[in-house]
Amino acid sequence: MTGFVASPVLRAAWHPVAEGVDIAGDPHAVTLLGDRYVVWRTADGTVVAAPDRCPHREAPLSQGAVVDGVLTCPYHGWSFGDRGHCIGVPSSGEGAAIPPTAHLRCVNVEERYGLVWMCPGEPSEGIPLISHEDDPRFRRINSGIQHWSVCATRMVDNFCDISHFPWVHTGTFGAGQSTLVPRIELGDLDNGWFGYAYEVDANNPDQAVATTGTTEPVVHRHMSTGFQLPFSVRSTIRYEDGLEHILLLCSTPVDDTHSLFTFVVWRNDDFSVDPQEVITFDRAIGAEDKRMLEMVPGTMPLERTGLVNVQADRASVEWRRRFAALIGVTG
């Protein structure tokens, strides 16, 4: 089994750790790549992220409070404002000099697609591009953040794979679907995504009608699945009537065997259906994946001979090969 969260290259990548709506009021605690952080909003609405330890006596700042955008430590009341600058040490009195080492060492943070993304190091790449975000024909729907007791590498491997559909997703769209996977041809998709296109006939139960826009018992989907390193997967779905349903699937490693999961949806529908009703079906699909993956313990082997593969696994094998090279795993 291969641990990976200690790899320095992952600290140069962007990872979604919360939804923007989560960062309001109290400080928000996040664990990313085994390290603990505190996230909060300053008075002007800017999101700030820093290690979750006060430089004074190392108390967890996430257990403190935020008032008017100022984060206060619960232990001795030290306070931190814009860019994590220490602006108050109650025991020293008003106007006393603040030690230069009292300021928090903030990390890179951005808001995109309704998510808060963190990069603990110097970013090597940008946040993956979803062009539909700026297309007025599409609306965006966020789904919330979940905690999965699953290795992030297993999650990405799963999201790149379609051969599990008729076995895992029997309660949603996979019932009666063909178990045969046509030959997968990999290549560049668009905007830096790499993967494959395919077509599938999917079951359309009552709970899926708001998503598919039709009551037909089976719907034909024109789809693509693509990835960007380290852990982002995009799934595109186009129905015969022109309705498009785009999913960004995000797996964020808390540590080697626990992850955050969220998905974001973009749709070119008429915006009339309740957004929560639209994504109910996708949440049910995710629950089926979670149920299966949480039965598989430990991290996923990244070495070439660590797993048995067939042609249906070409996309996940290619992601695994590139990810292993990224973090320096050989063999």
C-alpha positions as CSV (number, residue, x, y, z in Angstrom):
1,M,0.0,0.0,0.0
2,T,1.2,3.5,-0.8
3,G,1.0,6.5,1.5
4,F,1.0,9.8,-0.4
5,V,0.0,12.8,1.8
6,A,3.6,13.6,2.8
7,S,4.5,14.3,-0.8
8,P,5.6,17.9,-1.1
9,V,4.2,18.2,-4.7
10,L,0.6,17.9,-3.3
11,R,1.2,21.0,-1.2
12,A,1.7,22.9,-4.5
13,A,-1.8,21.8,-5.7
14,W,-5.2,23.4,-5.0
15,H,-7.6,21.4,-2.9
16,P,-11.3,22.2,-2.1
17,V,-11.8,22.1,1.7
18,A,-15.2,23.8,2.2
19,E,-18.0,25.6,0.5
20,G,-18.0,29.4,0.6
21,V,-21.2,29.4,2.7
22,D,-19.4,27.3,5.4
23,I,-17.0,30.2,6.1
24,A,-19.3,32.5,8.1
25,G,-19.4,33.3,11.8
26,D,-17.3,30.9,13.8
27,P,-13.8,29.8,12.6
28,H,-13.8,26.7,10.5
29,A,-11.4,23.8,11.1
30,V,-9.9,21.9,8.2
31,T,-7.4,19.0,8.0
32,L,-5.6,18.8,4.7
33,L,-2.8,16.4,3.8
34,G,-2.5,15.5,7.5
35,D,-2.1,19.1,8.7
36,R,-4.7,21.2,10.6
37,Y,-5.8,24.6,9.4
38,V,-8.2,27.3,10.5
39,V,-10.3,29.2,7.9
40,W,-12.3,32.4,8.5
41,R,-13.6,35.6,6.8
42,T,-12.2,39.0,7.6
43,A,-14.5,42.1,7.8
44,D,-14.3,42.7,4.1
45,G,-15.4,39.1,3.3
46,T,-11.9,37.8,2.3
47,V,-11.2,34.2,3.3
48,V,-8.1,33.6,5.2
49,A,-6.5,30.2,6.0
50,A,-3.6,29.5,8.4
51,P,-2.2,26.6,10.5
52,D,-4.6,25.9,13.3
53,R,-2.2,26.8,16.1
54,C,-1.7,30.1,18.0
55,P,2.0,31.1,17.8
56,H,1.9,31.9,21.5
57,R,1.1,28.5,23.2
58,E,-0.2,26.5,20.2
59,A,-3.9,26.5,21.2
60,P,-6.2,25.5,18.3
61,L,-7.5,28.8,16.9
62,S,-10.5,27.0,15.3
63,Q,-11.9,26.7,18.9
64,G,-11.8,30.5,19.3
65,A,-14.2,33.1,17.9
66,V,-14.5,35.5,15.0
67,V,-16.0,39.0,15.7
68,D,-16.1,41.6,13.0
69,G,-13.6,39.6,11.0
70,V,-11.0,39.3,13.8
71,L,-10.0,35.8,14.9
72,T,-9.4,35.5,18.7
73,C,-7.5,32.6,20.3
74,P,-9.5,30.8,23.1
75,Y,-6.5,30.4,25.4
76,H,-5.0,33.9,26.0
77,G,-7.2,36.1,23.7
78,W,-4.5,37.0,21.1
79,S,-6.3,38.4,18.0
80,F,-5.6,38.1,14.3
81,G,-7.0,40.3,11.5
82,D,-6.4,40.7,7.8
83,R,-3.7,38.4,6.3
84,G,-3.4,36.8,9.7
85,H,-1.6,39.7,11.3
86,C,-1.6,39.7,15.1
87,I,-3.4,42.9,16.1
88,G,-3.8,42.3,19.9
89,V,-2.1,40.8,22.9
90,P,-4.4,41.5,25.9
91,S,-1.7,40.7,28.5
92,S,0.7,43.3,27.1
93,G,-1.8,46.2,27.2
94,E,-3.0,48.6,24.5
95,G,-0.2,50.0,22.3
96,A,2.4,47.4,23.3
97,A,4.8,46.2,20.6
98,I,3.7,42.9,19.0
99,P,6.5,40.4,18.3
100,P,7.0,40.0,14.5
101,T,6.8,36.2,15.0
102,A,3.2,36.6,16.4
103,H,1.7,36.9,12.9
104,L,0.1,33.8,11.4
105,R,1.8,32.1,8.4
106,C,-1.2,32.1,6.1
107,V,-1.5,29.8,3.1
108,N,-2.9,30.4,-0.4
109,V,-6.7,30.4,-0.5
110,E,-9.2,31.1,-3.3
111,E,-13.0,30.9,-3.8
112,R,-14.1,29.3,-7.1
113,Y,-17.3,27.5,-8.1
114,G,-18.8,28.1,-4.6
115,L,-15.9,26.2,-3.0
116,V,-13.0,27.4,-0.9
117,W,-9.7,26.0,-2.3
118,M,-6.4,25.9,-0.4
119,C,-2.8,25.4,-1.5
120,P,-0.4,25.1,1.4
121,G,2.7,25.7,-0.8
122,E,3.5,27.7,-3.9
123,P,0.9,26.8,-6.5
124,S,2.3,24.9,-9.5
125,E,-0.9,25.0,-11.5
126,G,-4.2,26.8,-11.4
127,I,-7.6,25.6,-10.2
128,P,-9.1,23.3,-12.8
129,L,-11.2,25.2,-15.4
130,I,-14.9,24.6,-15.8
131,S,-15.9,26.9,-18.6
132,H,-19.6,26.5,-17.9
133,E,-19.2,28.7,-14.8
134,D,-19.1,31.8,-17.0
135,D,-21.8,30.6,-19.5
136,P,-25.1,32.3,-18.7
137,R,-27.0,29.4,-20.2
138,F,-25.9,27.3,-17.2
139,R,-26.6,27.5,-13.5
140,R,-24.3,26.1,-10.8
141,I,-25.6,23.9,-8.0
142,N,-23.3,23.0,-5.0
143,S,-23.9,19.9,-3.0
144,G,-22.2,20.3,0.4
145,I,-19.1,18.7,1.9
146,Q,-19.0,15.1,3.0
147,H,-16.4,13.2,5.0
148,W,-15.6,9.7,3.6
149,S,-13.5,7.1,5.3
150,V,-11.8,6.4,2.0
151,C,-8.4,7.0,0.5
152,A,-8.6,9.9,-2.1
153,T,-6.7,7.8,-4.6
154,R,-9.4,5.1,-4.5
155,M,-12.1,7.8,-5.0
156,V,-10.4,9.2,-8.2
157,D,-9.9,5.7,-9.5
158,N,-13.6,5.0,-9.0
159,F,-14.7,8.2,-10.6
160,C,-12.7,7.5,-13.7
161,D,-14.3,4.1,-14.1
162,I,-17.6,3.1,-15.7
163,S,-17.4,-0.7,-15.4
164,H,-18.8,-0.6,-11.9
165,F,-22.0,1.1,-13.0
166,P,-24.2,-2.0,-13.4
167,W,-22.9,-3.5,-10.1
168,V,-22.7,-0.6,-7.7
169,H,-25.4,1.7,-9.0
170,T,-28.3,-0.7,-9.1
171,G,-30.4,1.6,-6.9
172,T,-30.0,4.6,-9.2
173,F,-29.1,4.4,-12.9
174,G,-27.2,1.1,-13.4
175,A,-30.0,-1.4,-13.1
176,G,-30.2,-3.5,-16.3
177,Q,-27.2,-1.7,-17.9
178,S,-24.9,-3.7,-20.1
179,T,-21.8,-5.0,-18.2
180,L,-19.7,-4.9,-21.4
181,V,-17.5,-1.8,-21.7
182,P,-16.6,-0.8,-25.3
183,R,-13.0,-0.2,-26.0
184,I,-11.9,3.0,-24.3
185,E,-9.9,5.5,-26.4
186,L,-8.0,8.1,-24.2
187,G,-7.1,11.6,-25.3
188,D,-7.2,15.3,-24.5
189,L,-10.8,16.6,-24.0
190,D,-10.7,20.4,-23.4
191,N,-9.4,22.9,-20.9
192,G,-6.7,20.6,-19.6
193,W,-9.0,17.6,-19.0
194,F,-7.7,14.2,-20.1
195,G,-10.0,11.2,-20.5
196,Y,-12.5,9.5,-22.9
197,A,-15.9,9.9,-24.4
198,Y,-18.6,7.2,-24.5
199,E,-22.3,6.6,-24.8
200,V,-24.6,4.7,-22.4
201,D,-28.2,3.8,-21.9
202,A,-29.1,4.6,-18.3
203,N,-32.0,3.6,-16.1
204,N,-34.3,6.6,-15.3
205,P,-36.2,6.0,-12.1
206,D,-38.7,8.5,-10.6
207,Q,-36.0,10.1,-8.4
208,A,-34.0,10.9,-11.6
209,V,-36.7,12.7,-13.5
210,A,-35.8,16.2,-12.2
211,T,-32.2,15.5,-13.3
212,T,-32.9,14.0,-16.7
213,G,-35.9,16.2,-17.6
214,T,-37.9,13.2,-18.9
215,T,-40.1,10.4,-17.6
216,E,-38.8,7.9,-20.2
217,P,-37.8,4.7,-18.3
218,V,-34.4,4.6,-20.1
219,V,-32.4,7.6,-21.3
220,H,-29.5,7.7,-23.7
221,R,-26.5,9.6,-22.5
222,H,-23.6,11.1,-24.5
223,M,-20.8,11.3,-21.8
224,S,-17.2,12.0,-21.2
225,T,-15.0,11.4,-18.1
226,G,-11.7,13.3,-17.6
227,F,-9.3,14.0,-14.9
228,Q,-6.7,16.6,-13.9
229,L,-4.0,15.9,-11.4
230,P,-4.0,15.4,-8.6
231,F,-7.6,14.6,-7.6
232,S,-10.1,16.4,-9.9
233,V,-12.5,14.5,-12.1
234,R,-15.1,16.0,-14.5
235,S,-18.1,14.0,-15.9
236,T,-20.1,15.5,-18.7
237,I,-23.6,14.3,-19.7
238,R,-25.6,15.3,-22.7
239,Y,-29.1,14.0,-23.3
240,E,-30.8,13.6,-26.7
241,D,-32.9,16.8,-26.2
242,G,-29.7,18.9,-25.7
243,L,-29.9,19.1,-21.9
244,E,-26.3,19.1,-20.4
245,H,-25.4,18.1,-16.9
246,I,-21.7,18.7,-15.9
247,L,-20.2,17.3,-12.7
248,L,-17.0,18.4,-11.0
249,L,-16.1,15.6,-8.6
250,C,-13.6,16.7,-5.9
251,S,-11.7,14.3,-3.6
252,T,-9.6,16.1,-0.9
253,P,-7.2,14.0,1.2
254,V,-7.6,14.6,4.9
255,D,-4.9,12.0,5.4
256,D,-3.9,8.8,3.6
257,T,-7.2,7.0,4.4
258,H,-9.8,9.8,4.9
259,S,-11.1,12.4,2.5
260,L,-13.5,15.2,1.9
261,F,-15.9,14.8,-1.0
262,T,-18.0,17.3,-2.8
263,F,-19.5,17.6,-6.3
264,V,-20.6,20.7,-8.2
265,V,-23.2,20.6,-11.0
266,W,-23.7,22.9,-14.0
267,R,-26.9,22.6,-16.1
268,N,-28.4,24.4,-19.0
269,D,-32.0,23.8,-17.9
270,D,-34.7,26.4,-17.5
271,F,-33.7,27.0,-13.8
272,S,-37.3,26.4,-12.7
273,V,-36.7,23.1,-10.8
274,D,-35.6,23.3,-7.2
275,P,-31.8,22.9,-7.3
276,Q,-31.9,20.5,-4.3
277,E,-34.3,18.3,-6.2
278,V,-32.0,18.3,-9.2
279,I,-29.0,17.0,-7.3
280,T,-30.9,14.5,-5.1
281,F,-30.2,11.8,-7.7
282,D,-26.5,12.6,-7.9
283,R,-26.3,12.4,-4.1
284,A,-27.9,9.0,-4.2
285,I,-25.3,7.9,-6.8
286,G,-22.5,9.2,-4.5
287,A,-23.9,7.3,-1.6
288,E,-23.6,4.1,-3.6
289,D,-20.0,4.8,-4.3
290,K,-19.3,5.7,-0.7
291,R,-20.9,2.5,0.6
292,M,-18.7,0.4,-1.7
293,L,-15.4,2.3,-1.2
294,E,-15.6,2.4,2.5
295,M,-15.5,-1.4,2.4
296,V,-12.1,-1.3,0.8
297,P,-9.5,-0.6,3.5
298,G,-6.1,1.2,3.3
299,T,-4.5,3.1,0.5
300,M,-4.5,2.1,-3.1
301,P,-1.3,0.4,-4.6
302,L,0.3,2.8,-7.1
303,E,3.0,0.5,-8.4
304,R,2.4,-0.9,-11.9
305,T,2.0,-4.5,-10.7
306,G,0.0,-3.6,-7.6
307,L,-3.4,-4.3,-9.1
308,V,-4.8,-6.4,-12.0
309,N,-6.2,-4.3,-14.8
310,V,-8.2,-4.9,-18.0
311,Q,-9.0,-2.6,-21.0
312,A,-12.0,-1.2,-19.2
313,D,-9.6,0.2,-16.6
314,R,-7.6,2.3,-19.1
315,A,-8.6,5.7,-17.7
316,S,-8.0,4.9,-14.1
317,V,-4.7,3.2,-14.9
318,E,-3.5,6.2,-16.8
319,W,-4.5,8.5,-13.9
320,R,-2.7,6.2,-11.5
321,R,0.4,6.2,-13.7
322,R,0.5,10.0,-13.9
323,F,-0.2,10.4,-10.2
324,A,2.5,8.0,-9.2
325,A,5.0,9.8,-11.4
326,L,3.8,13.1,-9.9
327,I,4.6,12.1,-6.3
328,G,7.7,10.1,-7.3
329,V,6.5,6.5,-6.9
330,T,8.5,4.1,-9.1
331,G,8.0,0.5,-10.2
